[in-house]
Amino acid sequence: MTTYLTTPQGRHIAYHQTPGKGPGVVFLGGFRSDMTGAKALHLEAWAQATGHAFLRFDYSGHGQSHGSFVDGSISDWRDDAAAVIDTLTEGPQVLVGSSMGGWIALLLTRDMPERVAALIGIAAAPDFTERMWEAEFSPAQRAELLAEGVFLRPSAYAAEPYPITLRLIEDGRRNLVLQSPLILPVPVRLLQGTVDVDVPPQVALMLLDHAQGPDIRLTMVKGADHRFSSPDCLALLTETIDSLLANRSATAAGN
């Protein structure tokens, strides 16, 4: 059953929550995706089988949440995620961020590390708005965006193009994580497919090189694409969570 949370900013966020033991797992979806994707549902099944708490949700303007996608920005969606974690979970959480969700997970880990037990980035896409502007948009597209405030970009995942707004680009610049020190004091696992054309492996290597922390690892999966939803990829995801939780339990027992 879908439930709704009203954030401090007045946005209405749809979510599904599985009760269980901590640390819980929170899934942060990608740009224009929703909480009904293969990775989110696989994690929910894992949580039900293992007795761990799990939370999946839709950012404002996404999926079942209220609002219009065209009105949203990285700051808005980061605030949605922070409100969900602050209000609906207890103690440190394992953040699993897919694509744009990886960027938001990095922002949350940087800004509220006391609520993060570990971070898993699946084809994490930090600073993707700036890469779009610098490397992917043509001069004509940039001119249209500056003049009109929005342009429609074709999508490989949907029949209809989707809107990119000038507000999204400008707000993205206020949330860049690869142009200043990025301290990640929790275990970080980056999972990346080698044939991902939306977030190329070079982005994962750049993030691995740039981030600072005591336990940061990158796993490349040969032949995996951006969806990272094959049975082997999904198994690797839950194996990664199991390993992080086992290490956390062993560390706690040692203390």
KALINFEN-V881704 format. One record per pair of residues at least 24 apart in sequence whose C-alpha atoms are under 10 Angstrom apart, sorted by the first residue. I is the first residue (numbers start at 0). GAP is how many residues later the second one is. Records with the same first field share a line. If there is no record, write none. Layout:
BEGIN
I=GAP + GAP
END
This chain:
BEGIN
1=55 + 62 + 63
2=54 + 61 + 62
3=53 + 54 + 60 + 61 + 62
4=52 + 60 + 75 + 78 + 79 + 82 + 83
5=60 + 74 + 77 + 78 + 81
6=53 + 72 + 73 + 74 + 75 + 76 + 77 + 80
7=71 + 72 + 75
8=67 + 70 + 71 + 74
9=70
10=48 + 49 + 50 + 54 + 55 + 56 + 65 + 68 + 69
11=46 + 47 + 48 + 49 + 52 + 53 + 54 + 55 + 68
12=44 + 45 + 46 + 47 + 48 + 49 + 50 + 51 + 52 + 53 + 54 + 67 + 68 + 70 + 71
13=42 + 43 + 44 + 45 + 46 + 48 + 49 + 50 + 51 + 52 + 70
14=40 + 41 + 42 + 43 + 44 + 49 + 50 + 69 + 73
15=28 + 38 + 39 + 40 + 41 + 42
16=27 + 36 + 37 + 38 + 39 + 40 + 71 + 72
17=26 + 27 + 29 + 30 + 33 + 34 + 35 + 36 + 37 + 38
18=28 + 29 + 32 + 33 + 34 + 35 + 36 + 70
19=27 + 28 + 30 + 31 + 32 + 33 + 34
20=26 + 29 + 30 + 31 + 32 + 33
21=29 + 30 + 31 + 32 + 67 + 68 + 69 + 70 + 71 + 72 + 95 + 223
22=29 + 30 + 31 + 66 + 67 + 68 + 69 + 70 + 71 + 92 + 93 + 94 + 95 + 222 + 225
23=27 + 28 + 29 + 30 + 31 + 65 + 66 + 67 + 68 + 69 + 70 + 71 + 92 + 93 + 221
24=27 + 28 + 29 + 30 + 31 + 64 + 67 + 68 + 69 + 70 + 71 + 91 + 92 + 93 + 94 + 216
25=27 + 28 + 29 + 30 + 31 + 55 + 58 + 59 + 63 + 67 + 68 + 69 + 70 + 71 + 79 + 90 + 93
26=27 + 28 + 29 + 30 + 31 + 54 + 67 + 68 + 69 + 70 + 71 + 74 + 75 + 78 + 93
27=27 + 28 + 29 + 30 + 31 + 49 + 50 + 53 + 67 + 68 + 69 + 70 + 71 + 72 + 73 + 74 + 75 + 76 + 77 + 93
28=27 + 28 + 29 + 30 + 33 + 67 + 68 + 69 + 70 + 71 + 72 + 73 + 75 + 76 + 93
29=28 + 29 + 32 + 67 + 68 + 69 + 70 + 71 + 72 + 73 + 74 + 92 + 93 + 94 + 95
30=28 + 31 + 38 + 43 + 46 + 67 + 68 + 69 + 70 + 94
31=26 + 27 + 29 + 30 + 31 + 37 + 68 + 125 + 130
32=25 + 26 + 29 + 30 + 65 + 66 + 67 + 68 + 124
33=24 + 25 + 27 + 28 + 29 + 30 + 31
34=24 + 27 + 28 + 29
35=27 + 28
36=190 + 192
37=189 + 190 + 191 + 192 + 193 + 196
38=57 + 59 + 83 + 188 + 189 + 190 + 191 + 194 + 195 + 198 + 199
39=56 + 58 + 194
41=187 + 189 + 192 + 193 + 195 + 196
42=53 + 191 + 192 + 194 + 195 + 198
45=189 + 192 + 195 + 196
46=191
49=192
52=36 + 37 + 40
53=35 + 39 + 40
54=29 + 30 + 33 + 34 + 38 + 40
55=28 + 40
56=24 + 27
58=25 + 42
68=93 + 94 + 95
69=80 + 92 + 93 + 94 + 95 + 97 + 98
70=92 + 94 + 96 + 97
71=93 + 95 + 96 + 99
72=92 + 93 + 94 + 95 + 96 + 97 + 98 + 99
73=26 + 27 + 29 + 30 + 33 + 53 + 55 + 93 + 94 + 95 + 96 + 97 + 98 + 99 + 100 + 101 + 102
74=29 + 32 + 93 + 96 + 97 + 99 + 100
75=92 + 95
76=24 + 27
77=25 + 26 + 27 + 28 + 29 + 30 + 97
78=25 + 29
80=24 + 27
81=25 + 26 + 29 + 30 + 33
84=30 + 31
85=26 + 29
88=26
89=25
90=24 + 25 + 26
91=24 + 25 + 26
92=24 + 25 + 26
93=24 + 25 + 26 + 92 + 93 + 94 + 147 + 150 + 151
94=24 + 25 + 26 + 93 + 146
95=24 + 25 + 26 + 28 + 93 + 94 + 141 + 145
96=24 + 25 + 26 + 27 + 28 + 93
97=24 + 25 + 26 + 27 + 93 + 128 + 129 + 130
98=24 + 25 + 26 + 27 + 29 + 93 + 99 + 100 + 127 + 128
99=24 + 25 + 26 + 27 + 28 + 29 + 99
100=24 + 25
101=24 + 88
102=24 + 25 + 72 + 73 + 74
103=71
105=71 + 76 + 77 + 78 + 82 + 105
106=68 + 69 + 70 + 75 + 77
107=76
108=73 + 74 + 75 + 76 + 77 + 79
109=67 + 72 + 73 + 74 + 75 + 76
110=72 + 73
112=70 + 71 + 72 + 73
113=71 + 72
115=68 + 69 + 70 + 71
116=68 + 69 + 70 + 71 + 127 + 128 + 131
117=66 + 67 + 68 + 69 + 70 + 71 + 97 + 123 + 126 + 127 + 130
118=65 + 67 + 68 + 69 + 70 + 71 + 97 + 122 + 125
119=67 + 68 + 69 + 70 + 71 + 96 + 97 + 98 + 117 + 120 + 121 + 124
120=67 + 68 + 69 + 70 + 71 + 83 + 97 + 116
121=67 + 68 + 69 + 70 + 71 + 82 + 97 + 104 + 105 + 106 + 111 + 115
122=67 + 68 + 69 + 70 + 71 + 73 + 75 + 76 + 77 + 78 + 80 + 81 + 97 + 102 + 103 + 104 + 105
123=66 + 67 + 68 + 75 + 76 + 77 + 79 + 80 + 83 + 102
124=73 + 74 + 75 + 78 + 79 + 82
125=46 + 49 + 50 + 51 + 52 + 73 + 77 + 78 + 80 + 81
126=42 + 45 + 46 + 47 + 48 + 49 + 50 + 51 + 52 + 76
127=41 + 44 + 45 + 48 + 70 + 71 + 75
128=35 + 39 + 40 + 41 + 42 + 43 + 44 + 46 + 47
129=38 + 39 + 40 + 42 + 43 + 46
130=38
131=32 + 37
132=36
141=24
144=24
155=42
176=30 + 33 + 34
177=28 + 29 + 31 + 32 + 33
178=31
179=30 + 31
180=29 + 30 + 31
181=25 + 28 + 29 + 30 + 31
182=27 + 28 + 29 + 30 + 31
183=27 + 28 + 29 + 30 + 31 + 32
184=26 + 27 + 28 + 29 + 30 + 31
185=27 + 28 + 29 + 30
186=26 + 27 + 28 + 29 + 30 + 57 + 60 + 61
187=25 + 26 + 27 + 28 + 29 + 30 + 56
188=26 + 27 + 28 + 29 + 30 + 48 + 51 + 52 + 55
189=26 + 27 + 28 + 29 + 30 + 50
190=26 + 27 + 28 + 29 + 30 + 33 + 37 + 42 + 45 + 46 + 49
191=26 + 27 + 28 + 29 + 30 + 31 + 32 + 33 + 34 + 36 + 41
192=26 + 27 + 28 + 29 + 30 + 31 + 32 + 33 + 34 + 35 + 40
193=26 + 27 + 28 + 29 + 30 + 31 + 32
194=25 + 26 + 27 + 28 + 29 + 30 + 31
195=26 + 27 + 28 + 29 + 30 + 31 + 32
196=28 + 29
197=27 + 28 + 29
198=26 + 27
199=25 + 26
END
